[in-house]
Amino acid sequence: MKFLSALRTGEKARIKNLSKIKDVPFSLRLQEMGLTVNSIVEIAHVAPLGGTLALRIRSTVIAIRSEDADCIEIEIEGVKP
C-alpha cells in the first residue's frame, strides 16, 4: 500500500482510497476540488521542509499538508500491483 506523501515532484499516481481521512468535511472538500477515487494526480511541488505538497489534478493545483497526504492511498501510474 502506497500513500500520496511518498511521491516526488513530477511523479503521477491514481487515487485509490480517501477513506483514511478522519475529517469528513475535509475529505468532502478535497473531492469537490477534484481529488476523487481513480483521478490522476501529479506532484507539482514539495515544500523544502516537507510540510506541504502541491498537487496538479486535472487543470487545478491545490496544496495539502503532508499528514493529510499520508491518508490518501494511491497506485503509481504505469505500475501494476
C-alpha positions as CSV (number, residue, x, y, z in Angstrom):
1,M,0.0,0.0,0.0
2,K,1.4,3.4,-1.0
3,F,0.4,6.8,0.0
4,L,0.4,10.2,-1.7
5,S,3.1,11.6,0.6
6,A,5.6,9.0,-0.8
7,L,5.6,10.6,-4.3
8,R,8.3,13.0,-5.5
9,T,7.9,16.1,-7.7
10,G,6.8,15.2,-11.2
11,E,5.5,11.7,-10.3
12,K,1.9,10.7,-11.2
13,A,-0.4,8.4,-9.4
14,R,-4.1,7.2,-9.4
15,I,-6.1,7.9,-6.3
16,K,-7.3,4.6,-4.8
17,N,-8.8,5.4,-1.4
18,L,-9.7,8.5,0.6
19,S,-11.5,6.7,3.4
20,K,-8.5,7.0,5.8
21,I,-9.1,10.8,6.1
22,K,-10.8,11.1,9.5
23,D,-12.1,14.7,8.9
24,V,-15.2,14.1,6.8
25,P,-15.8,17.7,5.8
26,F,-12.2,18.0,4.7
27,S,-12.5,14.8,2.7
28,L,-15.6,16.1,1.0
29,R,-13.9,19.4,0.2
30,L,-11.0,17.5,-1.4
31,Q,-13.5,15.6,-3.5
32,E,-15.2,18.9,-4.6
33,M,-11.8,20.2,-5.7
34,G,-11.3,17.1,-7.9
35,L,-9.4,14.7,-5.7
36,T,-11.6,11.7,-6.3
37,V,-11.1,7.9,-6.5
38,N,-9.5,7.0,-9.8
39,S,-8.4,10.5,-10.7
40,I,-4.8,11.1,-11.8
41,V,-2.7,13.4,-9.6
42,E,0.8,14.7,-10.2
43,I,3.1,16.2,-7.6
44,A,3.7,19.8,-8.8
45,H,5.9,20.8,-5.8
46,V,7.1,19.7,-2.4
47,A,7.9,22.3,0.2
48,P,11.5,22.3,1.3
49,L,10.8,21.1,4.8
50,G,8.2,18.6,3.6
51,G,5.2,20.2,5.3
52,T,3.1,20.8,2.1
53,L,2.5,19.2,-1.2
54,A,1.2,21.0,-4.3
55,L,-0.9,18.6,-6.4
56,R,-1.9,19.0,-10.0
57,I,-5.4,17.5,-10.5
58,R,-6.8,17.9,-14.0
59,S,-6.3,21.7,-14.6
60,T,-6.1,22.7,-10.9
61,V,-3.3,22.9,-8.5
62,I,-4.1,22.5,-4.8
63,A,-1.9,22.3,-1.7
64,I,-2.4,19.8,1.1
65,R,-0.5,19.0,4.3
66,S,1.8,16.0,4.2
67,E,0.0,14.5,7.1
68,D,-3.2,14.6,5.0
69,A,-1.3,13.1,2.1
70,D,-0.3,10.2,4.4
71,C,-4.0,9.2,4.5
72,I,-4.6,9.1,0.7
73,E,-3.9,5.7,-0.8
74,I,-2.5,5.6,-4.4
75,E,-1.4,3.4,-7.2
76,I,1.7,4.6,-9.1
77,E,0.8,5.3,-12.8
78,G,2.3,2.7,-15.2
79,V,3.0,0.2,-12.4
80,K,0.6,-2.6,-11.8
81,P,0.5,-4.2,-8.3
